Structures are given as C-alpha cells and as structure tokens.
Amino acid sequence: MKSKKKIISAVLFVALAALTFYVVFRGQDLGEICRSISKIQKGYLIAAALVAVSFVAAEGVVLWYLFRIVGEKVSLWSNMKYSFVGFFYSGITPSASGGQPMQLYYMAKDGHSAAAGSVVLLADAAVYKIVLVLIGIGIAVFWFDGLHTYLGGYMFLYFLGLFLNAMLVLAILAVMLNGAGMERVLLWGERLLVKIHILKPSEKRTERICGIVEQYIKTVDFLRDNWKKLILLMIFVVQQRLGVFFLTWLIYKGLGLSGTNMWVVMMLQAVIYIAVDMLPLPGSQGITELMYSALFLPVFTERYLTVSMCVTRGLNFYLLMLISAAVAVYCWWQQRIAGPRSNRRAGRNV
C-alpha cells in the first residue's frame, strides 16, 4: 500500500511538472530564454544557488540544535541528511505531508527514540510556521497597500494561506503541549485498530505506547524549560527564510535590472511562499508559477519574467529536489546494506 501511494505521488508530481512546463513555455522562444539565462552574471547565479542549498542545509542545523536541547547527541551530517530527505518527500506529496514521517523513520533507524524525534520535528515545524505567520502578518499590517497593488485578485489566496498556516501552528502547539490528550488519542486509535482486526490485542504494545508518551511529555517539558534557546532558534529561522526570499533579488540583479527596491522583491517572494505553502499540490507546482507571473510582471517586465521564473524556481525547488533525491537514494541504500550487515554481526555473536 505504501509503495502504491509513493508511485501515485511520484506520477502526480511528474504530471504537474510537465503541465507547468507546458503552460510556462507555451508560445515562448526557448532559444531566446536560454540565451537570456546564459547572460545572467555568474557571480549572482552562483550566489543564488548557494543560498538555495543553504536554505535546506539550515534546517539540518535547526534539527541538530533541537536534538542538543533535548539531550540527544547526533552529528550535524545526520541532521543535514534528515533535512534533505524531508525536502524531497515533502516536494512529491500533497501539502508536504510525506516529509516528516520519512524524517522520523530515518531518525528511528539511526537509533533515536520516537519521542525525541517527534518532539524535534514538531518543534521544527512549529518554529518554521510561526516565523512564516509572523512575516505574513507583518506584511499585511505594514505593507497592505503594496500587497493590494501587486496581488490584486490573489489577495484571497494570500489570506487563506496565512489563515491555514496560523491554524496549523495552533494545532501543532496543542499536540505538543497536551501529552495526556495525545495518549488518549493514541490508545483510542490502537483500540479501534484492534476492534477492526488490523492489530491483535497486546498489553505490551499498550505499555509501550504509554512509555513513549511519558518520554514525549518529559522531552516537551525539557524543551519548554529551554525557551530562551528556542527564541535564538527562531531568530536563526527568520534569517533562513529571508535568505531564500533574497534569492529572487540576486536573480534580479544578475539580469542587470534596477528600479525596484530589494525589500519589495523579497516581500513579493514571501507572499508567494505564504499563499501556496499549505495548498494540497506536490511542491505547490503550477500555482507557484502562476502567482509568480502575476506578482513579478511589473518587476521583471514581460521581457525577463519567464527567464527569472525559470532560474528562481529552478534553483529554489528543482535543483534542491535533485540534490534531495540523491540524498534520499543514499539513505535508502544505506539502510539496505545496513540490514544484512547487522544480521551477519548477530549471526557471529550467536
């Protein structure tokens, strides 16, 4: 069943990518687009690529820092691995729903407890969403006229995205801070699965669930006691988010353009992120390009709009998907060869 879902997600991802490319390049002179891309100043292009990669790598730093807060030692490389794996599976599943389960899977394979891994991932998601919501509210309050001017008919989509992100923040915080409620839900779910004969009754499993929840509550309490460290982490995440918005400005300058303020370009890119972040489309494909075309037309003009979109989207999504896919394959292969090795070691110890 899981394999079937993965295949469906991959097919949907490829289909949306193909449809997006068709819509974007329909009626365009591909030769002229390629020539325009080749004229982008290499320094700006390299800087933009580095910013894109550092965006995902920075999440690895966030995970590493959170693991240290809850008292689990883990290498920075392992957390980078979890970050890129999460980006890949988030990119190919609707509403980015597949990223965290796969991250938790590989964390467990590396020996981390389910409680610690769950808390770290929930805290990571909460910090990211809180930062996104705060940026969104700030834009709506202090730049409403500009928002109305550039967004036009897409205003509803922006506020819908902002609302959905805010609701998700509340949901994550409710799950994190209500350990007793979480235990009741898990035990109810187990009883339901036993009742419909998917699971067999097991006292050990029930005890294990209670033990995981107890450890989870202790981990959350420990995290809450270190709230000052979480504030520092939030400041780091703000810089991470601003960095990926800054990427579009680098492409703007690389094309030799001027006349639009850097903060306007960054805020427009932030608006797109907030609007599409919660939509049930793999990688938010299609709608991201549609909004980019509408919002950035006055900035890049018709001459450079498609070029800028291809490079910006190519760097902050498709390049990262290629790198993340390579990391995901490496992790999969690592687990494939780790199993036989552990079995051989166990056989020698018998």
KEKE-3310 file (N, C-alpha, C; in steps of 0.2 Angstrom, whole numbers, plus 5000, padded with zeros to 4 digits):
npx = (5004:5010:5020:5012:5006:5017:5021:5010:5010:5023:5020:5010:5017:5026:5017:5011:5023:5026:5014:5015:5027:5023:5013:5020:5030:5024:5021:5033:5049:5061:5075:5078:5076:5085:5097:5096:5096:5109:5116:5115:5124:5137:5142:5131:5122:5129:5129:5116:5112:5120:5113:5101:5104:5109:5098:5090:5100:5101:5090:5094:5104:5095:5088:5098:5102:5090:5090:5101:5096:5086:5094:5100:5113:5119:5126:5130:5130:5121:5109:5108:5106:5093:5086:5087:5081:5068:5064:5064:5053:5043:5041:5036:5024:5006:5002:5014:5015:5023:5035:5040:5036:5045:5057:5056:5056:5070:5077:5073:5079:5092:5094:5087:5075:5057:5050:5058:5062:5050:5046:5056:5054:5041:5043:5052:5044:5034:5041:5046:5033:5028:5037:5034:5021:5022:5029:5020:5009:5016:5019:5005:5001:5010:5012:5001:4995:5004:5003:4990:4991:5000:4995:4982:4969:4973:4973:4964:4969:4981:4978:4971:4981:4989:4979:4978:4991:4992:4982:4988:4999:4993:4987:4999:5005:4995:4995:5009:5009:4999:5001:4993:4981:4986:4990:4978:4972:4981:4979:4966:4966:4973:4964:4954:4960:4962:4949:4944:4951:4964:4975:4982:4976:4987:4995:5008:5011:5002:5008:5020:5016:5011:5023:5031:5023:5025:5039:5039:5032:5040:5051:5045:5043:5056:5060:5052:5057:5068:5066:5072:5082:5075:5070:5082:5084:5073:5076:5087:5080:5072:5081:5085:5074:5072:5083:5081:5071:5078:5085:5078:5080:5094:5094:5087:5096:5106:5102:5104:5095:5086:5078:5068:5065:5075:5068:5055:5055:5059:5048:5038:5041:5040:5026:5022:5026:5019:5006:5005:5010:5002:4994:4986:4995:5008:5024:5019:5017:5013:5003:5012:5020:5011:5006:5019:5021:5010:5013:5026:5027:5027:5039:5050:5046:5039:5049:5059:5052:5049:5061:5067:5058:5061:5074:5074:5064:5069:5081:5077:5069:5068:5082:5085:5077:5083:5096:5091:5084:5095:5101:5091:5091:5103:5102:5092:5099:5109:5102:5098:5110:5114:5105:5108:5121:5120:5113:5122:5132:5125:5123:5136:5138:5130)
npy = (4994:5006:5008:5009:5021:5030:5028:5034:5047:5051:5050:5060:5071:5072:5073:5086:5094:5092:5098:5111:5115:5115:5125:5137:5138:5138:5146:5153:5158:5147:5147:5160:5162:5153:5160:5172:5167:5163:5174:5180:5187:5178:5177:5182:5172:5160:5164:5164:5150:5145:5150:5144:5131:5132:5135:5123:5116:5123:5119:5107:5111:5117:5106:5099:5107:5107:5093:5093:5102:5094:5084:5074:5066:5069:5069:5083:5081:5070:5076:5085:5076:5071:5083:5085:5074:5076:5087:5082:5072:5079:5088:5079:5075:5079:5094:5094:5082:5071:5072:5074:5061:5052:5058:5055:5041:5038:5044:5035:5024:5027:5026:5035:5040:5037:5047:5058:5061:5064:5076:5084:5086:5091:5103:5109:5111:5119:5131:5135:5138:5147:5158:5160:5164:5176:5184:5185:5191:5203:5209:5210:5220:5231:5233:5234:5242:5240:5226:5225:5231:5224:5210:5210:5201:5190:5191:5185:5172:5174:5178:5166:5157:5162:5161:5147:5143:5148:5141:5129:5131:5133:5120:5112:5116:5113:5099:5097:5102:5095:5082:5072:5071:5067:5054:5048:5049:5041:5028:5026:5025:5014:5004:5005:5000:4987:4983:4982:4972:4974:4975:4964:4961:4967:4968:4973:4981:4992:4996:5000:5011:5020:5022:5028:5040:5045:5048:5057:5068:5072:5076:5087:5095:5098:5104:5116:5122:5127:5139:5151:5147:5142:5154:5160:5151:5154:5166:5163:5155:5165:5172:5162:5160:5173:5173:5164:5171:5182:5176:5178:5192:5192:5186:5195:5206:5200:5199:5212:5222:5236:5248:5243:5241:5231:5226:5225:5216:5205:5204:5201:5188:5182:5183:5174:5162:5161:5160:5149:5138:5129:5123:5109:5103:5094:5100:5112:5115:5123:5133:5141:5145:5152:5162:5169:5174:5183:5192:5196:5202:5217:5219:5212:5214:5210:5205:5199:5191:5177:5171:5174:5168:5154:5152:5156:5148:5136:5135:5136:5126:5115:5111:5109:5098:5088:5087:5083:5071:5063:5062:5055:5043:5039:5037:5027:5017:5015:5010:4998:4991:4991:4982:4968:4968:4970:4958:4949:4952:4949:4935:4930:4933:4924)
npz = (5000:5004:4995:4983:4986:4986:4972:4966:4971:4965:4951:4950:4954:4943:4933:4936:4935:4921:4916:4921:4915:4902:4901:4906:4896:4884:4868:4870:4865:4866:4863:4864:4878:4884:4879:4886:4899:4900:4900:4912:4926:4932:4945:4953:4950:4955:4968:4971:4969:4980:4991:4989:4992:5005:5011:5013:5020:5031:5039:5043:5053:5062:5066:5072:5082:5090:5094:5102:5112:5118:5123:5116:5107:5091:5075:5064:5051:5050:5053:5042:5032:5036:5034:5020:5015:5020:5013:5000:5001:5005:4994:4984:4989:4992:5000:5007:5015:5017:5021:5035:5041:5034:5039:5052:5052:5047:5057:5068:5063:5064:5078:5087:5099:5097:5104:5106:5093:5087:5095:5092:5078:5078:5085:5076:5065:5071:5074:5061:5055:5064:5062:5048:5049:5057:5048:5038:5044:5047:5034:5030:5039:5038:5025:5017:5007:4996:4995:4991:4979:4971:4972:4969:4962:4969:4982:4991:4991:4997:5010:5014:5014:5024:5035:5036:5039:5051:5058:5058:5066:5078:5080:5080:5092:5101:5101:5105:5118:5125:5132:5139:5132:5120:5123:5126:5113:5105:5112:5110:5096:5094:5101:5092:5080:5084:5086:5073:5068:5063:5070:5083:5100:5113:5127:5130:5119:5122:5134:5129:5121:5131:5138:5128:5126:5139:5139:5129:5135:5145:5137:5130:5141:5145:5133:5134:5146:5141:5134:5130:5122:5111:5107:5102:5092:5084:5079:5071:5061:5055:5048:5040:5032:5026:5018:5008:5002:4997:4987:4975:4973:4970:4958:4951:4951:4944:4931:4928:4931:4938:4949:4956:4974:4985:4996:4992:4982:4989:4998:4990:4985:4998:5000:4990:4995:5007:5002:4995:5003:5010:5001:4994:4984:4976:4979:4977:4964:4948:4954:4961:4950:4943:4952:4953:4940:4940:4950:4949:4936:4935:4940:4934:4921:4905:4896:4904:4913:4912:4911:4923:4932:4928:4932:4946:4951:4947:4954:4968:4970:4960:4958:4971:4973:4965:4972:4984:4981:4977:4990:4997:4990:4993:5007:5008:5001:5011:5022:5016:5015:5028:5035:5031:5035:5049:5052:5049:5059:5070:5068:5070:5083:5090)
capx = (5000:5014:5023:5007:5005:5023:5020:5004:5013:5028:5016:5006:5022:5029:5012:5011:5029:5025:5009:5018:5032:5020:5010:5025:5034:5019:5022:5039:5055:5065:5081:5079:5076:5092:5102:5095:5099:5117:5119:5115:5130:5139:5143:5125:5119:5132:5127:5109:5112:5122:5108:5096:5106:5110:5091:5089:5105:5100:5085:5098:5106:5089:5086:5104:5101:5084:5092:5105:5092:5083:5099:5102:5119:5118:5130:5127:5129:5115:5103:5108:5103:5086:5083:5086:5076:5062:5063:5062:5047:5038:5040:5032:5017:5002:5003:5021:5013:5027:5042:5041:5036:5051:5062:5056:5058:5077:5079:5072:5084:5099:5094:5084:5069:5052:5048:5063:5062:5043:5046:5061:5051:5035:5046:5055:5038:5031:5046:5045:5026:5027:5040:5030:5015:5024:5031:5014:5006:5020:5017:4998:5000:5014:5013:4995:4994:5009:5001:4984:4993:5004:4992:4975:4964:4976:4973:4961:4974:4986:4975:4969:4987:4990:4975:4979:4997:4991:4978:4992:5003:4989:4986:5005:5006:4990:4998:5015:5008:4994:5003:4988:4977:4989:4990:4971:4971:4984:4976:4959:4967:4975:4958:4950:4963:4961:4942:4943:4955:4970:4980:4979:4977:4993:4997:5015:5010:4999:5013:5025:5013:5011:5030:5033:5020:5028:5045:5037:5030:5046:5055:5042:5044:5063:5061:5049:5061:5074:5063:5077:5086:5070:5070:5088:5082:5068:5080:5090:5075:5070:5087:5085:5068:5074:5089:5078:5067:5084:5087:5075:5084:5100:5092:5085:5102:5110:5099:5106:5089:5086:5072:5063:5068:5076:5063:5049:5056:5059:5041:5033:5043:5037:5019:5020:5028:5014:5000:5005:5013:4998:4989:4987:4998:5015:5029:5015:5018:5008:5000:5018:5022:5005:5007:5025:5020:5006:5016:5033:5027:5029:5046:5054:5044:5037:5055:5063:5048:5049:5068:5068:5054:5064:5080:5072:5061:5074:5086:5074:5064:5070:5089:5085:5074:5088:5100:5087:5083:5101:5102:5086:5093:5109:5099:5088:5104:5112:5098:5098:5116:5114:5101:5112:5127:5118:5111:5129:5135:5121:5125:5143:5138:5126)
capy = (5000:5012:5008:5012:5028:5033:5029:5039:5054:5052:5051:5066:5076:5072:5076:5093:5097:5093:5103:5118:5117:5117:5132:5142:5139:5139:5152:5156:5157:5144:5149:5167:5161:5150:5165:5177:5164:5162:5181:5181:5187:5171:5178:5182:5165:5155:5166:5162:5143:5143:5152:5139:5125:5133:5135:5116:5114:5127:5116:5102:5115:5118:5099:5097:5111:5104:5087:5095:5104:5088:5080:5068:5068:5067:5073:5088:5077:5066:5081:5088:5071:5071:5089:5084:5068:5079:5091:5078:5068:5085:5090:5075:5073:5084:5098:5092:5078:5065:5074:5072:5054:5049:5060:5051:5034:5038:5045:5029:5019:5029:5025:5040:5037:5040:5053:5063:5063:5068:5082:5089:5088:5096:5110:5112:5113:5125:5137:5137:5140:5154:5163:5162:5168:5182:5188:5186:5197:5210:5211:5213:5226:5237:5234:5232:5245:5236:5220:5226:5234:5218:5204:5211:5196:5184:5193:5180:5166:5176:5177:5159:5154:5165:5158:5140:5142:5150:5136:5123:5132:5131:5113:5109:5118:5109:5092:5097:5104:5091:5075:5067:5071:5063:5047:5046:5048:5035:5022:5026:5023:5007:5000:5005:4995:4980:4981:4981:4966:4976:4973:4960:4964:4966:4973:4975:4987:4997:4999:5004:5017:5024:5023:5033:5046:5048:5051:5063:5073:5074:5079:5093:5099:5100:5109:5122:5125:5130:5143:5156:5144:5142:5161:5161:5147:5157:5172:5160:5153:5171:5173:5157:5162:5179:5171:5161:5177:5186:5173:5182:5198:5190:5185:5202:5210:5196:5201:5219:5226:5240:5252:5240:5240:5225:5223:5224:5209:5199:5203:5198:5181:5179:5182:5168:5156:5160:5159:5142:5134:5124:5120:5102:5101:5092:5105:5118:5116:5126:5139:5145:5149:5157:5168:5172:5178:5189:5197:5199:5205:5224:5220:5209:5216:5204:5203:5194:5187:5169:5169:5175:5162:5148:5152:5156:5141:5130:5135:5136:5120:5109:5110:5106:5092:5084:5085:5079:5064:5059:5060:5050:5037:5037:5035:5021:5012:5014:5006:4992:4987:4990:4977:4962:4968:4969:4951:4945:4953:4945:4928:4929:4933:4918)
capz = (5000:5005:4988:4979:4987:4983:4965:4964:4972:4960:4945:4951:4954:4936:4928:4937:4932:4914:4914:4922:4910:4895:4902:4906:4890:4878:4864:4871:4861:4870:4861:4867:4885:4885:4878:4892:4905:4899:4901:4919:4929:4935:4952:4956:4949:4960:4975:4972:4970:4987:4995:4989:4995:5012:5014:5016:5025:5038:5043:5047:5059:5066:5069:5076:5088:5094:5097:5108:5118:5122:5126:5112:5103:5084:5071:5060:5044:5050:5053:5035:5029:5038:5031:5013:5014:5021:5007:4994:5001:5005:4987:4980:4992:4993:5007:5010:5021:5017:5023:5042:5043:5032:5043:5058:5050:5047:5064:5072:5060:5067:5085:5091:5101:5094:5107:5105:5086:5086:5098:5087:5071:5079:5087:5070:5061:5074:5073:5054:5054:5067:5058:5042:5050:5059:5042:5034:5047:5046:5028:5029:5043:5037:5018:5014:5000:4991:4994:4987:4972:4967:4972:4965:4963:4973:4989:4995:4992:5002:5017:5015:5016:5031:5040:5036:5042:5058:5061:5059:5072:5084:5080:5082:5099:5105:5101:5109:5125:5128:5132:5141:5126:5115:5125:5125:5106:5103:5114:5106:5089:5095:5102:5085:5075:5087:5085:5066:5067:5059:5075:5088:5107:5116:5133:5129:5114:5126:5139:5125:5119:5137:5139:5123:5128:5145:5137:5125:5139:5148:5132:5129:5147:5144:5128:5136:5150:5137:5129:5128:5116:5106:5104:5097:5086:5079:5075:5065:5056:5052:5043:5034:5027:5022:5013:5002:4998:4994:4981:4969:4972:4967:4950:4948:4950:4939:4925:4926:4932:4943:4949:4962:4980:4987:5001:4988:4979:4995:5001:4985:4986:5004:4999:4986:4999:5012:4999:4992:5007:5013:4996:4993:4977:4977:4978:4975:4957:4945:4957:4962:4944:4941:4956:4951:4934:4941:4955:4947:4930:4935:4942:4929:4914:4901:4893:4908:4918:4911:4912:4930:4935:4927:4936:4953:4953:4945:4960:4975:4970:4956:4960:4978:4973:4963:4977:4990:4978:4978:4997:4999:4987:4998:5014:5006:5000:5017:5026:5013:5016:5035:5037:5030:5040:5056:5053:5049:5065:5075:5067:5073:5090:5092)
cpx = (5004:5018:5018:5006:5011:5023:5015:5007:5018:5025:5013:5011:5025:5024:5011:5017:5028:5020:5011:5023:5029:5016:5015:5029:5030:5020:5028:5045:5060:5073:5083:5080:5083:5097:5102:5097:5106:5120:5118:5122:5132:5139:5136:5121:5122:5130:5120:5108:5115:5117:5102:5098:5107:5103:5089:5094:5104:5095:5089:5102:5101:5088:5092:5104:5096:5086:5096:5101:5089:5088:5101:5108:5118:5123:5127:5126:5122:5109:5103:5104:5095:5083:5082:5081:5069:5060:5060:5055:5041:5036:5036:5026:5013:5002:5009:5020:5018:5034:5044:5041:5042:5057:5062:5058:5066:5080:5079:5078:5091:5099:5091:5077:5063:5049:5052:5062:5055:5043:5051:5057:5045:5038:5049:5049:5035:5035:5045:5039:5025:5030:5037:5024:5016:5026:5025:5010:5009:5018:5010:4997:5003:5015:5007:4993:4998:5006:4995:4986:4996:4999:4985:4970:4966:4976:4970:4965:4979:4984:4973:4975:4989:4986:4976:4986:4996:4987:4983:4997:4999:4988:4993:5006:5001:4993:5004:5014:5003:4996:4997:4983:4979:4989:4983:4969:4974:4981:4969:4960:4969:4969:4954:4953:4962:4954:4941:4948:4962:4976:4977:4980:4984:4994:5003:5015:5007:5004:5018:5022:5013:5018:5033:5030:5023:5035:5044:5036:5036:5051:5052:5043:5051:5064:5058:5053:5067:5071:5067:5081:5081:5069:5076:5087:5078:5071:5084:5086:5072:5075:5087:5079:5069:5079:5086:5073:5072:5086:5085:5078:5090:5099:5091:5091:5107:5108:5101:5100:5090:5079:5067:5067:5069:5071:5057:5049:5056:5052:5037:5035:5040:5030:5018:5021:5022:5007:4999:5007:5008:4993:4991:4990:5006:5020:5025:5016:5012:5005:5006:5020:5017:5005:5013:5024:5015:5009:5022:5033:5029:5036:5051:5052:5043:5044:5059:5059:5049:5056:5069:5064:5058:5070:5078:5069:5065:5079:5083:5070:5068:5078:5089:5082:5079:5093:5097:5086:5089:5103:5097:5088:5099:5106:5096:5094:5108:5109:5098:5104:5117:5111:5105:5118:5126:5116:5117:5132:5131:5122:5131:5143:5134:5131)
cpy = (5006:5013:5011:5019:5032:5034:5034:5046:5056:5054:5058:5072:5077:5075:5083:5097:5098:5098:5110:5120:5119:5124:5137:5143:5139:5146:5156:5154:5154:5146:5156:5166:5158:5156:5170:5174:5164:5169:5184:5181:5181:5172:5178:5175:5160:5157:5163:5154:5141:5145:5147:5133:5126:5134:5128:5114:5117:5123:5110:5105:5115:5111:5097:5101:5109:5098:5088:5098:5099:5083:5074:5070:5065:5072:5078:5085:5073:5070:5084:5082:5071:5077:5088:5079:5071:5083:5087:5075:5074:5087:5086:5073:5079:5087:5096:5087:5072:5066:5072:5065:5050:5052:5056:5044:5034:5040:5039:5024:5021:5029:5030:5038:5041:5047:5059:5066:5067:5075:5087:5091:5092:5103:5113:5115:5119:5131:5140:5141:5147:5159:5165:5166:5175:5187:5190:5192:5203:5213:5214:5219:5232:5238:5232:5235:5242:5230:5220:5227:5228:5212:5205:5205:5190:5186:5188:5174:5168:5175:5170:5156:5156:5161:5151:5138:5143:5145:5130:5124:5131:5124:5109:5110:5114:5102:5092:5098:5100:5084:5070:5066:5067:5056:5044:5044:5042:5029:5021:5023:5016:5002:5000:5000:4988:4978:4979:4975:4968:4974:4968:4963:4962:4971:4976:4982:4993:5000:5003:5011:5022:5026:5029:5040:5049:5051:5057:5069:5076:5078:5086:5098:5102:5105:5116:5125:5128:5135:5149:5153:5143:5149:5162:5157:5150:5163:5169:5158:5159:5173:5168:5158:5168:5178:5168:5166:5181:5183:5176:5188:5197:5189:5191:5206:5206:5197:5208:5223:5230:5244:5249:5239:5233:5222:5222:5217:5204:5198:5200:5190:5178:5178:5176:5162:5155:5158:5151:5136:5128:5121:5113:5100:5099:5097:5112:5120:5119:5133:5143:5149:5154:5163:5172:5177:5184:5194:5200:5202:5213:5224:5218:5212:5209:5201:5197:5190:5180:5167:5169:5169:5156:5147:5152:5150:5135:5129:5133:5130:5114:5107:5106:5099:5086:5082:5081:5072:5060:5057:5055:5044:5034:5034:5028:5015:5010:5009:4999:4987:4986:4984:4970:4962:4967:4962:4947:4945:4949:4937:4926:4929:4928:4912)
cpz = (5000:4998:4983:4980:4985:4976:4963:4965:4967:4953:4945:4951:4947:4932:4929:4934:4925:4912:4915:4917:4903:4896:4902:4899:4883:4875:4866:4866:4866:4869:4865:4875:4887:4885:4884:4898:4906:4900:4908:4922:4933:4943:4956:4955:4954:4967:4976:4973:4977:4992:4995:4993:5003:5015:5017:5021:5031:5042:5046:5053:5064:5070:5074:5083:5093:5097:5103:5114:5122:5124:5122:5107:5096:5080:5066:5053:5044:5050:5046:5031:5030:5034:5023:5011:5015:5016:5001:4995:5002:4998:4983:4983:4993:5000:5011:5016:5021:5020:5030:5044:5040:5036:5050:5057:5050:5054:5068:5069:5063:5075:5089:5093:5098:5097:5106:5097:5084:5089:5094:5081:5072:5081:5080:5065:5064:5073:5066:5053:5057:5064:5052:5043:5053:5053:5038:5037:5047:5040:5027:5033:5040:5029:5014:5008:4995:4990:4990:4979:4968:4967:4968:4967:4967:4980:4993:4996:4997:5009:5019:5017:5023:5036:5041:5040:5050:5062:5063:5065:5078:5085:5083:5090:5103:5106:5105:5116:5129:5128:5134:5136:5121:5116:5124:5117:5103:5105:5111:5099:5089:5096:5096:5080:5078:5085:5078:5063:5062:5064:5080:5095:5110:5121:5133:5124:5118:5131:5135:5123:5125:5139:5134:5125:5134:5144:5133:5129:5142:5143:5130:5135:5147:5139:5130:5142:5147:5132:5126:5122:5110:5103:5099:5091:5081:5075:5069:5059:5052:5046:5038:5029:5023:5017:5007:4998:4994:4988:4975:4968:4968:4959:4947:4946:4944:4932:4923:4927:4938:4943:4954:4968:4982:4991:4997:4985:4984:4997:4996:4985:4992:5003:4995:4991:5004:5008:4997:4997:5009:5008:4995:4986:4979:4975:4976:4968:4953:4948:4959:4956:4942:4945:4954:4945:4935:4945:4952:4940:4930:4937:4937:4921:4910:4898:4897:4913:4918:4913:4920:4934:4934:4931:4943:4955:4952:4951:4966:4975:4966:4957:4966:4978:4970:4968:4983:4987:4979:4985:4999:4996:4991:5004:5013:5005:5006:5021:5023:5015:5024:5038:5037:5035:5047:5057:5053:5056:5071:5075:5070:5080:5094:5095)
residu = (MET:LYS:SER:LYS:LYS:LYS:ILE:ILE:SER:ALA:VAL:LEU:PHE:VAL:ALA:LEU:ALA:ALA:LEU:THR:PHE:TYR:VAL:VAL:PHE:ARG:GLY:GLN:ASP:LEU:GLY:GLU:ILE:CYS:ARG:SER:ILE:SER:LYS:ILE:GLN:LYS:GLY:TYR:LEU:ILE:ALA:ALA:ALA:LEU:VAL:ALA:VAL:SER:PHE:VAL:ALA:ALA:GLU:GLY:VAL:VAL:LEU:TRP:TYR:LEU:PHE:ARG:ILE:VAL:GLY:GLU:LYS:VAL:SER:LEU:TRP:SER:ASN:MET:LYS:TYR:SER:PHE:VAL:GLY:PHE:PHE:TYR:SER:GLY:ILE:THR:PRO:SER:ALA:SER:GLY:GLY:GLN:PRO:MET:GLN:LEU:TYR:TYR:MET:ALA:LYS:ASP:GLY:HIS:SER:ALA:ALA:ALA:GLY:SER:VAL:VAL:LEU:LEU:ALA:ASP:ALA:ALA:VAL:TYR:LYS:ILE:VAL:LEU:VAL:LEU:ILE:GLY:ILE:GLY:ILE:ALA:VAL:PHE:TRP:PHE:ASP:GLY:LEU:HIS:THR:TYR:LEU:GLY:GLY:TYR:MET:PHE:LEU:TYR:PHE:LEU:GLY:LEU:PHE:LEU:ASN:ALA:MET:LEU:VAL:LEU:ALA:ILE:LEU:ALA:VAL:MET:LEU:ASN:GLY:ALA:GLY:MET:GLU:ARG:VAL:LEU:LEU:TRP:GLY:GLU:ARG:LEU:LEU:VAL:LYS:ILE:HIS:ILE:LEU:LYS:PRO:SER:GLU:LYS:ARG:THR:GLU:ARG:ILE:CYS:GLY:ILE:VAL:GLU:GLN:TYR:ILE:LYS:THR:VAL:ASP:PHE:LEU:ARG:ASP:ASN:TRP:LYS:LYS:LEU:ILE:LEU:LEU:MET:ILE:PHE:VAL:VAL:GLN:GLN:ARG:LEU:GLY:VAL:PHE:PHE:LEU:THR:TRP:LEU:ILE:TYR:LYS:GLY:LEU:GLY:LEU:SER:GLY:THR:ASN:MET:TRP:VAL:VAL:MET:MET:LEU:GLN:ALA:VAL:ILE:TYR:ILE:ALA:VAL:ASP:MET:LEU:PRO:LEU:PRO:GLY:SER:GLN:GLY:ILE:THR:GLU:LEU:MET:TYR:SER:ALA:LEU:PHE:LEU:PRO:VAL:PHE:THR:GLU:ARG:TYR:LEU:THR:VAL:SER:MET:CYS:VAL:THR:ARG:GLY:LEU:ASN:PHE:TYR:LEU:LEU:MET:LEU:ILE:SER:ALA:ALA:VAL:ALA:VAL:TYR:CYS:TRP:TRP:GLN:GLN:ARG:ILE:ALA:GLY:PRO:ARG:SER:ASN:ARG:ARG:ALA:GLY:ARG:ASN:VAL)
# end
